[in-house]
């Protein structure tokens, strides 16, 4: 079976975070997956060939969104772009020729073996693949490149006002999620029946990939005892708690928000050459040698 072609669309404005070399190294070891950034941050040094950068200002990007969506999109902060994620396939439809799936992704993460997780068999079965069980995973999600999925966000009532609002309203994990996942408080048998009657849910996969520890989702064993060290080695990602099990990516938002602010960026990023090595680890103290 031919592997479907994947493209992640990532608008990002401001300045690159200190961990960008580690993010890019994890992209490098997924050579048959593509990333396209729209950014005013410049092209990072030694970026891999499968990551492209389209230079533009934030104002110009907002003007592009306004034209493509027919709304007045003029947020004060780039953080509002999180709401835009489900619409990126429509906004950038001209970039998707030849690709089977498009996706959105945050950059406060490192990737493992994406192809090992998003297998050709799974991609053949589903039109949307979320790595959370009960909502669209805003930090990484894949959607089939067809008109139905590029325009799925238009099924959300009042989507124009939600996206045009200058306030961030979690459109991706909230209103857009409810197109697929409904009646979360219902007993499981009734939820399964509702899912079976929902054509959007029937063509989508919502499976917990355990990629975002230190949050509200319990870990593999049902506890809140999370890994304390993640190890990246030549495109393979594991941790100090789950033996040889591999993970598609590690979303380190918990440590970024809670543990890392107590440290300086230089301390967190470790040796300047560390990201280029074949292996490194991620800890509450930042990036370290294995």
KAHU-V723208 format. One record per residue. N is the residue number from 1. RES is the residue in one small letter. SS is DSSP state (H for helix, E for strand, L for the rest). OMEGA is omega in whole degrees, -180 to 180 (none if undefined). NEAR is the number of other C-alpha atoms within 12 Angstrom. Layout:
BEGIN
N;RES;SS;OMEGA;NEAR + N;RES;SS;OMEGA;NEAR
END
This chain:
BEGIN
1;x;L;180;9 + 2;x;L;-180;11 + 3;x;L;177;20 + 4;x;L;179;27 + 5;x;L;-174;31 + 6;x;E;175;36 + 7;x;E;174;39 + 8;x;E;179;42 + 9;x;E;-173;45 + 10;x;E;169;38 + 11;x;E;-177;43 + 12;x;E;-176;37 + 13;x;L;-179;30 + 14;x;L;173;17 + 15;x;L;-180;16 + 16;x;L;176;23 + 17;x;L;-176;23 + 18;x;L;-177;26 + 19;x;L;-176;34 + 20;x;H;178;29 + 21;x;H;179;32 + 22;x;H;176;46 + 23;x;H;-177;39 + 24;x;H;177;37 + 25;x;H;178;37 + 26;x;H;172;42 + 27;x;H;-177;41 + 28;x;H;-177;32 + 29;x;L;167;33 + 30;x;L;-167;33 + 31;x;L;-180;25 + 32;x;L;170;24 + 33;x;E;-176;35 + 34;x;E;173;36 + 35;x;E;176;38 + 36;x;E;179;33 + 37;x;E;168;35 + 38;x;E;-164;35 + 39;x;E;171;29 + 40;x;L;-175;23 + 41;x;L;-176;22 + 42;x;L;178;20 + 43;x;L;180;25 + 44;x;L;178;26 + 45;x;L;176;16 + 46;x;L;177;18 + 47;x;L;-180;26 + 48;x;L;-176;27 + 49;x;L;-177;22 + 50;x;L;175;25 + 51;x;E;-179;32 + 52;x;E;-177;28 + 53;x;E;178;27 + 54;x;E;-175;24 + 55;x;E;172;21 + 56;x;L;178;22 + 57;x;L;177;20 + 58;x;H;179;29 + 59;x;H;179;22 + 60;x;H;178;20 + 61;x;H;178;31 + 62;x;H;177;34 + 63;x;H;177;21 + 64;x;H;179;24 + 65;x;H;-180;32 + 66;x;H;-178;23 + 67;x;H;-176;17 + 68;x;H;-176;23 + 69;x;H;-179;28 + 70;x;L;178;19 + 71;x;L;176;23 + 72;x;L;-175;21 + 73;x;L;-178;32 + 74;x;L;-180;25 + 75;x;L;178;27 + 76;x;L;-175;16 + 77;x;L;174;20 + 78;x;H;180;28 + 79;x;H;178;22 + 80;x;H;-180;28 + 81;x;H;176;41 + 82;x;H;179;36 + 83;x;H;-173;37 + 84;x;H;-170;47 + 85;x;H;-179;44 + 86;x;H;-179;47 + 87;x;H;-174;40 + 88;x;H;179;44 + 89;x;H;178;41 + 90;x;H;-180;34 + 91;x;H;-175;32 + 92;x;L;-178;33 + 93;x;H;-179;27 + 94;x;H;179;16 + 95;x;H;-168;26 + 96;x;L;-179;29 + 97;x;L;179;16 + 98;x;L;180;17 + 99;x;L;-180;27 + 100;x;L;180;32 + 101;x;E;170;38 + 102;x;E;-178;45 + 103;x;E;171;44 + 104;x;E;-174;41 + 105;x;E;168;41 + 106;x;L;177;32 + 107;x;L;173;36 + 108;x;L;-179;32 + 109;x;E;170;36 + 110;x;E;-177;46 + 111;x;E;167;42 + 112;x;L;180;40 + 113;x;L;-177;30 + 114;x;H;180;36 + 115;x;H;178;29 + 116;x;H;-180;24 + 117;x;H;180;28 + 118;x;L;-176;36 + 119;x;L;178;21 + 120;x;H;-180;20 + 121;x;H;180;15 + 122;x;H;180;25 + 123;x;H;177;32 + 124;x;H;-174;23 + 125;x;H;-168;18 + 126;x;L;177;28 + 127;x;L;175;32 + 128;x;E;178;42 + 129;x;E;178;41 + 130;x;E;179;40 + 131;x;L;168;34 + 132;x;L;-176;29 + 133;x;L;-169;24 + 134;x;L;176;31 + 135;x;L;172;35 + 136;x;L;-179;39 + 137;x;L;-176;39 + 138;x;L;-179;35 + 139;x;L;175;36 + 140;x;E;-180;41 + 141;x;E;178;42 + 142;x;E;178;43 + 143;x;E;180;48 + 144;x;E;-180;38 + 145;x;L;170;34 + 146;x;L;-175;21 + 147;x;H;-177;21 + 148;x;H;-177;20 + 149;x;H;175;33 + 150;x;H;-177;32 + 151;x;L;-177;26 + 152;x;H;-179;32 + 153;x;H;-180;37 + 154;x;H;176;28 + 155;x;H;179;21 + 156;x;L;179;23 + 157;x;L;177;16 + 158;x;L;-176;16 + 159;x;H;-179;29 + 160;x;H;-179;25 + 161;x;H;-180;21 + 162;x;H;-179;31 + 163;x;H;-180;39 + 164;x;H;179;28 + 165;x;L;179;24 + 166;x;L;-180;25 + 167;x;L;173;22 + 168;x;L;-178;23 + 169;x;L;177;22 + 170;x;L;-179;29 + 171;x;L;-175;36 + 172;x;L;-176;37 + 173;x;L;180;31 + 174;x;L;-174;27 + 175;x;L;180;29 + 176;x;L;177;36 + 177;x;H;-175;36 + 178;x;H;172;26 + 179;x;H;-176;33 + 180;x;L;-176;39 + 181;x;L;-178;36 + 182;x;L;173;28 + 183;x;L;-179;21 + 184;x;L;-177;19 + 185;x;L;180;13 + 186;x;L;172;14 + 187;x;L;-174;12 + 188;x;H;-180;13 + 189;x;H;179;13 + 190;x;H;177;15 + 191;x;H;179;20 + 192;x;H;177;19 + 193;x;H;178;18 + 194;x;H;178;22 + 195;x;H;-178;27 + 196;x;H;-179;18 + 197;x;L;-177;16 + 198;x;L;-177;19 + 199;x;H;177;18 + 200;x;H;-179;29 + 201;x;H;-176;31 + 202;x;H;-177;22 + 203;x;L;-177;27 + 204;x;E;178;35 + 205;x;E;175;32 + 206;x;E;-177;28 + 207;x;L;179;22 + 208;x;L;-179;24 + 209;x;L;179;32 + 210;x;L;-179;34 + 211;x;L;-172;40 + 212;x;L;-179;34 + 213;x;L;177;33 + 214;x;L;179;26 + 215;x;L;-175;21 + 216;x;L;-179;16 + 217;x;L;179;24 + 218;x;L;-177;21 + 219;x;L;-173;21 + 220;x;L;-177;20 + 221;x;L;180;13 + 222;x;L;-180;11 + 223;x;L;173;14 + 224;x;L;174;16 + 225;x;L;-172;18 + 226;x;L;175;29 + 227;x;L;179;32 + 228;x;L;-180;25 + 229;x;E;177;28 + 230;x;E;-176;43 + 231;x;E;175;36 + 232;x;E;180;41 + 233;x;E;177;29 + 234;x;L;175;26 + 235;x;L;177;32 + 236;x;E;-175;34 + 237;x;E;177;37 + 238;x;E;179;34 + 239;x;E;-174;31 + 240;x;L;-174;21 + 241;x;L;-169;19 + 242;x;L;172;21 + 243;x;L;-176;14 + 244;x;L;-179;13 + 245;x;L;178;21 + 246;x;L;-178;29 + 247;x;L;-178;36 + 248;x;L;177;35 + 249;x;E;176;41 + 250;x;E;179;45 + 251;x;E;-170;34 + 252;x;L;-179;37 + 253;x;H;-180;23 + 254;x;H;179;25 + 255;x;H;180;31 + 256;x;H;-176;31 + 257;x;H;-171;16 + 258;x;H;-173;16 + 259;x;L;-171;20 + 260;x;H;-179;25 + 261;x;H;179;17 + 262;x;H;-177;15 + 263;x;L;174;19 + 264;x;L;-177;15 + 265;x;H;180;20 + 266;x;H;179;17 + 267;x;H;-177;20 + 268;x;H;-175;30 + 269;x;H;178;30 + 270;x;L;180;28 + 271;x;L;-176;21 + 272;x;L;-177;20 + 273;x;L;-172;17 + 274;x;H;-175;24 + 275;x;H;-178;36 + 276;x;H;-179;28 + 277;x;L;-178;24 + 278;x;L;-179;22 + 279;x;E;174;27 + 280;x;E;-179;34 + 281;x;E;179;34 + 282;x;E;-173;40 + 283;x;E;174;30 + 284;x;L;178;28 + 285;x;L;179;27 + 286;x;E;-178;34 + 287;x;E;-175;39 + 288;x;E;174;28 + 289;x;L;179;26 + 290;x;L;none;21
END
